[in-house]
Amino acid sequence: MARRGGKHICSKSAGPATSGLLAVLIFLAQTGLPVRAQDNIPPTVLTMIESAAAHADASMMSAVVIDGISSHPSSVEAIVQAAAHAAPAYSLKVSLDALDAFPGFSEQITQAAASVTQEIAGTVNAIAKQPTPLLGANVFLPPSPGEVDFEQRRKEGGLSDFDISLAVGPGLEPTYEGDDAYDAVLFPDIHITWRDRLFLDWTGSSGEHLRRGFGAKLLRSRTFTAGPYLTYDPGREESVSPNLLGMGDVDSVFEAGIFAEWHSGSYQFSVDYKQSLLEEGHNGSLLTLAGGYGERITDQLGVGFTGWATYASENYMTSYYSVNAQQAAATSLTRPIFNPGSGFKDIAGNITLRFDWNENWHSLFAGQWKRLVGDAAASTLSVTDADNQLFLGTTIGYKF
């Protein structure tokens, strides 16, 4: 896990009392309070806390606390409390850094901070009550906040390292991108996270950023998340449509990607870039820019709106939209040669409704519109008047 530290902005509620509070904390630090042994804190974590206190390094103490909580989430309050007693002068910074990394533990962190002074607890609690992102890691989904779910499970004694949501149902989408015929397909919606660090995300619709596959959140705060991922492009078979006969297959291929997401209340913005790992398949790259808004209408019903645009490299466009001389001669259809270049290939938007039947079962209803643009729309593989591509799907799922 990356060390955390640096500059943090505290809420205005801490401003008037800052000088006096620091004076009290420095005085407490000089009294040499020992680290209180905790039965539920691993000895290695206590050793690292003592080392950070001995080095008088606030950033080091924050990193130790965050790493300790990540490895031992059931000991969050004891770890923060031990650090506060080891170095009271740093307890406000450590508490805020821990809250920034684990907003789902706000109540426990506040209680731990109160073991030093109530003033610190008040400051931490005020910041903890600031709005947290309502959209999940995937901007396709309306809010079913992972942080809120995490806090609820903690209160109910069901805290787990894993957060798993599996859903599947029927969908309807174009036979291939650019076709005017539609096929019934399987619509999966899979989201698995481990300690909010590693993830497996796959939503079966046309958004490239919705199929990140397996990845890691290497950078994370209350408003920003970023990291790498490994995903998969299924390719395209010419046998799926008479319009593709003679065009040959586009082989499937693994892709390496990187993402960054910004959260602000109910809004979320993301950037995804992914590149083919092999010369097989499309052997190109895609850049996706997305923005979304999600809100709860009732305790059970949520709605989400998302829009995005996809920029494709020349290799990608050539694989999926070009027609060379050999392909033109191999089909009985009148199809001129077409050589596309790089550029934006589509813009898209969707509306999603999510209904939570209870704490475990939920349903998803999605409607999506995509507009082919540039050379994707001009390609002779794209059917006339089929620039507007639609997707409809519904799922029923279970959250473990």
N, C-alpha and C positions, 0 to 999 in steps of 0.2 A: 504494500500500500504506500502511496506517495506520502512523504512527510508533509504535514500541514502546518501552516504558520503564516508569517507575513502580516499584512495589514488587514484589519477587520474593522468594519464600521459599526459602532454600537448605536442603539436607539437613543433619541434625545432624552429619554427618561433617566439615563445614567449621567447626563451632563452636570447638573448642579452639585451632585454629591461626589464627583470623581476625586477631587483633591483630598477631601477628608477620608474617603474610603481607602485610597491608596496609602495614606498615612497610617491608618489602623492596620492595614494588611502588612505593611513593612514592619510595624511594631510586633505584630504577631509572628512574622517570619524570624525576627531576631530572638524570639523566645526559644527557638530550636525545637518546635514540636516534632516528635517522632512520627514516622509513618505507622499508622495503626494497622496491625496485622488483621487481615480479614480472611475468614475461613474459606470464602468462596472466591478469593482472588488467587490465581496461580502464582507460585513463588517467583517465577521469571518476570511477571509483570510488576510485582512489588520491587524486585531488584532493579528493574529499569526505572521505576518511579524514584527510588532512592538515588540512583545515579544522576537523573535529570535534576533533582533537587540539589545534589552536591555540586553540580556544574553551574547552578544558578542560571539555567537556560530555559526560558519560558517556551520557546518554539519546540525544543526537544521534549519538554514535558507534554505539550499538546500532542506531538507525534506519538509518544508512548501511550497516552491515554486512548487516542483514536485507534491505534493498532491493537491495544488490549481489548477494547470494546468489539472491534471487528472479529477478533479471534474468540472472544468469550462474551457474547451478547447478554447472557443471563447474569453477568456480574457488572453491568454497566454502572449501577448506582454505587456499588462498593469501590469500583475503580476510580470514579470521579471523586468520591469522598476521600479515598486514600491520597490522591494527588493533592487535593485541597488542604489536607492536614500536613502533608509533607512540605508544601510551598504555598502558604496562604496568600502571599503577594501575587502569585500567578493564577489564583483560583478563578478570577473573573474571566481572564483570557482563555484559560483551559476549558471552562464551562461553556463559553460561547463557541469555541472551536469544536467542542464535542457536539453541541447543539447544531452547528452548521453541517457537520458530517452525518449526524443521526437525528434528524428532526422528529422521527417517530418515538424517540426516547425523551421528549421534552419534559415530561412530568418527573421522571426519575432523575434527570440531570438537575432540574430545579431543586428537588429534594436533597440531592447531594450537595449542591451549592449552599443550601440553607444550613448545612453543618458547620459552615464558617461564619457567615453573617446573613441576616435576613435581607440586608440591602442588596447583596449579590443575588439572592434568590429572586428578589423583586425585579431586578434588571434582566436576569435570564428569562424569567417568566414573561415579562413584557415583550421581549424579542421573540420568544417562542410562540406568542399569540399572533405574530404577524402572518399574513396570508401565505400559505404554501401552495405549490403548483397543484392545480386540480387535474390537469391532463397527465396521463401516465407516460411511460417511456415511449409509447407508440402514439404519434399524433393522430392516428386513424381512429383511436378510441375516445369516446367522451369520458368524462371523469368517473373513474372508479378508483380513487386515490390510493396508491400503494402505501403511502405514509399513514393515511388514516386507518387502512386495513391493518397495517402493522401495529399501530398503537392499540387498536381494538383487540387484536389477538393477544397483545401483551397484558392488557387488563383482564382478559379472560383466562390468562394462564396458558395460552396456546402458542407462545412465541416459538418460531421455528427458523432455522437457517434458510429454508427454502420457501419461496413464494411461487405457487404453481397454479396456472389457470389454463385449462384445456377446453376447447370448443370446436364444434364442427357442424356443418349443415350444407344445404344445397345453394348453388350460385348459378348465375347466368352471365356469360361473357362472350365476346366475339371469338370465332373459331381461331383467328390469329389477329394480331394487331394490324388493322387496316381493312379487315373483312367486314361485310355487311350481314353475314350469317352468324347465328349465335348457337352456342352449345351449353348444355347443362354440365356443371362441373362441381367438384367437391370444394367447399369453402372452409378451410381450416383456420383457426385462430389460436395460436399457441404462444404462451408467455410463461417462461420459467426463469426465475432469478435466484441466485445464491448470495445471501448477505448483501443484496443490492449492489453487488460488484460484478459477478458473472451473469450472463443472460443467454437465453435462447428465445428469439422472437421470430415468428413467421405468421403473417396474415395473408391469406390467399386472394389478393386483389391486384390491381395493376400498378400500385404505387411501389416504385423501386425501394424507397426508404421503409417500406412496411415488411420487407423480407430480409432483415439483417442477419438472420441465422444466429451463429454462436459468436459472442463477443464479450468484451470487458469494459467496465466503466472505470477508466484509469484516472480521470479527473472528475471530481464531483463536488458540488456545493449546493446550497439551497436554490440557486438560480441557474446553474450551469452543469452540464454533463458532457463528457467526451471520451472517446476511446476507439479501439480498432474492432473489427469483426471479420468473420469468414462466412461467406454465403455462397449461393448456388444459382446459376442461371440454367433453367431446364432446356434451353434451346428451342428448336422448332422443326417439326417433321413435315416434309412436303405432302405426305399422304393425308394430312388433316383436312385439306381442301383442294378441289379441282383447280382453283386459281393458282396453286403452288406447284402443280405438276411440271417437272422439268427444271425447277429451281434448286433442287437438292436440299439436303438437311442442313440445319445449323446445329452443330453438336452442343451438348450440354457442357458446362465448364464451371469450375470453382472460381470465386472472385474474392479478392481481399479488399476490404473497405475501411473507412474511417468516418466517424460521425461526430457532430457537435450539436448540442441542444441548449437553448436558452428558455427559461421559464419566467413568466411574470403573471402572477395571479392565475387567471383562467386561460391565459394565452401561452402558446408555445411556438417556437421557431427552431428549425433544424436545417443543417447542411450535411449531405451525405456524398461521399465520393468513393467509387469502387472501380477496380481494374481487374480484368481477366488475368488469371495466374498462368495460363497456358496459351499457346498459339492456336489450339483448337477452339471451337466455339466462335464467339464473335471477336475475340482477341482485341477488345476495345475497352472503353471506360465510359462511365456515366456520372454526371453530377446532378444531384437533386436538391432543390431549394423548396422548403415547405413551411407553412404557417398554419396554426390551428387555434380554435377556441372551443372550450368545453365547459358545460355548466350542468349542475343538478337542477332539474325541474321540481322533482319531489325526492323523498328519501329513496324511492325505488327507481325512478326514471331519470336518465341523463341524456343529453343531446350534445353532439359534437359536429363542428364544421371545419373542414380542412381544405386547403388549396395547395397545389405544388406545380412546379415546372421542372422538366428534365432536359439536360443538355447532353448530347451524345457525341463521342469521338467519331472520326471518319471511318475507322475500322468497324466500329459497331454499326454505323449506318450502312456501310457496304455489305456487311453480313446479312442484315435483315431487310434492306430496302433496295439494293442494287439489282440490276438485270444486265449481265454481260452478254457478249455475242453468242457464246455457247449456250447459255440458258435461253436466250431468245429463239435460237434455232431448235431447241429441244421441246418447245411447247407448240401445241396446235393453235394457241390463242395468238391473236395479233398483239404483240407486246414489243415496243421499241426498247432499245438499249437505254439504261438509266444509270448514271454514276453520281450518287449523292455525296455530299460533303458533311463536315461536322457542323453542329448547330443545335438549337433547341428543337426537339422532336415532338413535344406535347406540353399542354397545360391541362390541369385537371382539378376537379373539386368533388367533394362528397359530403353527404350528411349521414350521420350515424345515430341511431337510437339504441340505448342500452337499458334493459329492464332487469333489475335484480329481484328474482322471485323470493329469495331469502339470502342468508349470509353465504351460501355456497352456490346455488344455481342461478344462472343468468341467461338472458337471450340478447342477441345482437341483430339489428336490422340495418343494412347498409345499402345506400344508393350512390352510385358514382358516375360522373360524367368526365370523359376525356376528349380533348380536341387535338387531333394531329395537326402539326404546323410544319412549316419549312419543307425540307426534302422528304420528310415522312409522309406528308400529305400529297406531295407532288409525285411520289414514286408510282410507277406503273403497276406495282404490286398492290397498291391501295385502291380499293374499289371506289368508283365514282360515287360521290355523295355519301361516303362512309367515313368522312373526317370526324364525325361525332361518334365516339365509342362509349357504350354504356356498360355498367356492371350492376347487378342486383344480387344480394345475398342475405342469408339469415343463418344464424347458428343458435345452438343451445349448448351451454357450457357449464363446467363445474370448477369452482375455485377451492383448492385444498387448503 
